[in-house]
Amino acid sequence: MVADSSLYSADHVEKLTEGGVKFMTRVPETISLCKNADSGGGDRSIGSLTESYRGEEYRSEYGGVEQRWLVVYSEEAEELLRGYKGQVRVKKRPRAF
């Protein structure tokens, strides 16, 4: 089964595994290991996948289930994100207390 990140909850992971369902999903960025994975340093470097992509493997446990994560980094996406972050200005709304 392939699904978006809304599938990824401890309850769903546990039930799918108990039912013998193999699944692949994007992990929500709210998961702490996902936040740590953004900084690199996986359990095992997979190295260059193509000229501008590289991968790292992480092992984790979530919902009582041992998991293997593959994190794919794109140099182009990282450059775009850096440029985008420099251009975004958040307007703060005045608040009454």
VOZA-488916 format. One line per 4 residues: for each residue x, y, z of N, C-alpha, C. Coordinates in Angstrom, 2 decimals, decimal comma. Each point is the difference from the previous one (the first is absolute). Last residue first. Example, Ala and Ser with C-alpha at 12.3 -4.5 7.8 and 13.67 -1.06 7.14 Angstrom:
! VOZA-488916
12,85:-2,25:7,08:0,82:1,19:0,06:-0,77:1,09:0,73  0,29:-5,72:-0,07:-0,89:1,19:0,00:0,90:1,20:0,00 .
END
This chain:
! VOZA-488916
-4,77:42,40:23,86:0,05:-0,84:1,21:-0,94:0,52:1,03  0,85:0,07:-5,69:-0,48:0,72:1,18:0,02:-0,95:1,18  2,99:0,21:-4,80:-0,90:-0,74:0,89:-0,40:0,87:1,18  2,07:0,26:-5,48:-0,08:0,58:1,35:-1,02:-0,77:0,83 .
2,78:-2,37:-3,93:-1,24:0,74:0,23:0,04:0,61:1,40  4,05:-1,35:-3,56:-0,57:-0,25:1,31:-1,23:0,87:0,17  2,61:-2,15:-4,43:-0,59:1,19:0,60:-0,60:-0,39:1,33  4,17:-2,21:-2,89:-1,27:-0,26:0,66:-0,49:1,29:0,63 .
3,30:-1,35:-4,28:-0,12:0,87:1,16:-1,39:-0,23:0,59  3,73:-2,42:-3,75:-1,28:0,00:0,72:0,06:0,93:1,20  3,75:-1,04:-2,97:-0,96:0,92:-0,60:-1,30:0,13:0,79  3,72:-3,00:1,07:0,51:1,36:0,03:-1,00:1,02:-0,51 .
-0,92:-4,66:-0,17:-0,01:0,45:1,40:0,49:1,44:0,11  0,20:-2,13:-4,22:-1,37:0,30:0,39:-0,06:0,55:1,41  4,12:-1,59:-1,70:-0,41:1,25:-0,65:-1,38:0,44:0,41  1,53:-4,17:1,56:0,82:1,07:0,59:-0,39:1,35:-0,60 .
-2,02:-3,78:-1,86:-0,52:0,27:1,34:0,79:1,12:0,68  1,49:-1,59:-4,19:-1,27:0,73:-0,14:-0,56:0,39:1,36  3,82:-2,73:-0,03:0,32:1,34:-0,48:-1,26:0,85:-0,15  -0,54:-4,53:1,12:0,61:0,71:1,11:0,35:1,43:-0,39 .
-1,61:-2,88:-3,34:-1,08:0,36:0,93:0,56:0,77:1,19  3,09:-1,71:-3,11:-0,80:1,06:-0,61:-1,11:0,46:0,95  2,66:-3,72:1,23:0,77:1,25:0,06:-0,81:1,17:-0,55  -2,01:-4,43:2,33:0,15:0,58:-1,33:0,76:1,32:0,15 .
-0,90:-4,90:2,98:0,34:1,41:-0,03:0,19:0,44:-1,44  -2,56:-4,20:2,98:0,62:0,40:-1,26:0,18:1,52:0,02  -0,79:-4,41:3,58:-0,11:1,45:-0,16:0,78:0,38:-1,25  -2,37:-4,56:2,33:0,93:0,45:-1,02:-0,24:1,49:-0,19 .
-1,06:-3,85:4,15:-0,31:1,21:-0,73:1,08:0,25:-1,05  -2,17:-4,18:3,23:1,15:0,42:-0,79:-0,44:1,20:-0,83  -1,86:-2,54:4,92:-0,16:0,53:-1,35:1,33:0,33:-0,65  -2,98:-2,73:4,37:1,31:0,37:-0,53:-0,15:0,40:-1,46 .
-3,86:0,38:3,85:0,41:-0,71:-1,20:1,37:0,50:-0,45  -2,97:1,74:3,57:0,41:-1,34:0,38:0,50:-0,84:-1,17  -1,17:4,64:-0,37:-1,21:-0,81:0,14:0,32:-1,44:0,36  4,16:1,94:-1,67:-1,14:0,89:0,19:-1,26:-0,86:0,04 .
5,83:-0,01:-0,51:-1,15:-0,75:0,50:-1,10:1,01:0,28  4,69:-0,28:-3,46:-0,74:0,60:1,11:-1,06:-0,96:0,48  4,55:1,02:-3,63:-0,80:-1,04:0,68:-0,69:0,67:1,17  2,17:1,89:-4,96:-0,20:0,13:1,44:-0,79:-1,21:0,49 .
3,12:1,81:-4,61:-0,93:-0,95:0,62:-0,02:0,25:1,50  1,15:3,17:-4,63:0,44:-0,52:1,29:-1,08:-0,91:0,54  1,67:2,58:-5,10:-0,91:-0,63:0,93:0,67:-0,42:1,29  0,18:3,66:-4,70:0,72:-0,95:0,86:-0,99:-0,54:1,02 .
0,30:2,99:-5,11:-0,75:-0,58:1,12:0,92:-0,93:0,79  1,14:2,33:-4,18:-0,42:1,03:0,95:-0,82:-0,53:1,17  2,00:-2,89:-3,48:0,93:1,12:0,11:-0,39:1,01:1,07  -1,93:-4,62:0,99:0,23:0,55:-1,34:0,96:1,17:0,20 .
-0,42:-2,62:3,59:-1,00:-0,78:-0,73:0,05:0,39:-1,48  3,79:0,26:4,20:-0,66:0,64:-1,14:-0,96:-0,96:-0,68  0,93:-1,28:5,00:0,83:0,70:-0,97:-0,81:0,61:-1,12  -1,04:-2,44:4,22:-0,20:-0,76:-1,23:0,83:0,64:-1,11 .
0,53:-0,11:5,60:-0,06:0,81:-1,21:-0,16:-0,91:-1,21  -1,55:-0,78:5,26:0,84:-0,50:-1,10:-0,18:0,91:-1,21  -1,91:1,14:4,17:0,67:-1,21:0,46:0,94:-0,55:-1,06  -0,96:5,26:-0,25:-0,80:-1,22:0,10:0,82:-1,17:0,51 .
0,71:5,12:-0,76:0,55:-0,89:1,03:-0,81:-1,25:0,20  -2,11:4,91:-1,59:0,93:-1,03:-0,49:0,46:-0,90:1,13  -3,35:3,62:0,11:1,38:0,46:0,20:1,03:-1,02:-0,45  -4,76:-0,78:-0,12:0,30:1,12:-0,89:1,44:0,47:0,12 .
-1,91:-3,32:2,88:0,49:-0,54:-1,27:0,34:1,11:-0,98  -2,06:0,91:4,24:1,43:-0,30:0,12:0,58:-0,48:-1,32  -4,62:0,74:0,24:0,68:1,28:0,16:1,50:-0,21:0,07  -2,64:-3,81:-0,03:-0,05:0,64:-1,32:0,72:1,35:0,06 .
-0,67:-2,36:3,95:1,09:-0,58:-0,77:0,05:0,59:-1,40  -3,57:1,37:2,88:1,31:0,51:0,41:1,15:-0,60:-0,80  -4,99:0,95:-1,86:0,65:-1,12:0,70:1,44:0,41:0,30  -2,91:2,71:-2,64:-0,21:0,20:1,43:0,64:-1,11:0,83 .
-0,23:0,21:-4,88:1,12:0,74:0,57:-0,16:0,28:1,48  -2,05:-4,37:-2,67:-0,30:1,40:0,29:1,19:0,70:0,66  0,55:-4,09:-3,47:-0,15:0,20:1,44:-0,29:1,48:0,25  -1,18:-3,26:-4,34:0,83:1,12:0,41:-0,26:0,22:1,48 .
-0,60:-4,91:-2,13:-0,64:1,29:0,16:1,03:1,06:0,32  -1,22:-5,63:-1,12:1,01:1,02:-0,18:-0,72:1,34:0,05  -0,92:-5,63:1,52:-0,39:1,34:-0,43:1,21:0,90:-0,15  -2,28:-5,40:0,85:1,24:0,75:-0,25:-0,42:1,36:-0,52 .
-2,83:-3,62:3,14:0,01:0,91:-1,15:1,35:0,71:-0,08  -1,93:-3,26:3,36:0,94:-0,48:-1,01:0,08:0,87:-1,24  -2,48:0,59:4,32:-0,74:-0,59:-1,11:0,89:-0,51:-1,13  1,83:2,25:3,78:-0,69:-1,19:0,53:-0,76:-0,72:-1,11 .
2,01:4,09:-1,11:1,01:-1,03:0,22:-0,63:-1,29:0,52  -2,74:3,78:-0,54:0,44:-0,49:-1,30:1,01:-1,14:0,16  -1,46:2,20:3,93:-1,06:-0,81:-0,61:0,41:-0,57:-1,35  3,01:2,98:2,25:-0,17:-1,24:0,76:-1,04:-0,92:-0,67 .
0,63:4,30:-1,79:1,21:-0,81:-0,22:-0,15:-1,35:0,68  -3,37:3,21:0,77:-0,05:-0,56:-1,35:1,18:-0,92:-0,28  -0,05:2,31:4,14:-1,11:-0,95:-0,08:-0,07:-0,67:-1,37  3,13:3,50:0,73:0,39:-1,21:0,74:-1,08:-1,07:-0,11 .
0,30:3,29:-4,04:-0,25:0,21:1,42:0,35:-1,29:0,71  -0,19:1,80:-5,25:1,05:-0,29:0,95:-0,36:0,46:1,41  -2,57:0,69:-4,14:-0,08:-1,40:0,45:0,90:-0,25:1,21  -0,04:4,16:-2,39:-1,12:-0,10:0,95:-0,20:-1,44:0,50 .
3,28:1,40:-3,42:0,43:0,03:1,40:-1,15:-0,09:1,00  -0,69:-2,27:-4,82:0,62:1,25:0,40:0,25:-0,01:1,51  0,10:-4,60:-2,94:-0,94:1,00:0,48:0,73:1,28:0,36  0,17:-5,49:-2,16:0,68:1,29:-0,03:-1,01:1,05:0,39 .
0,63:-5,72:0,42:-0,85:1,16:0,00:0,90:1,23:0,00 .
END
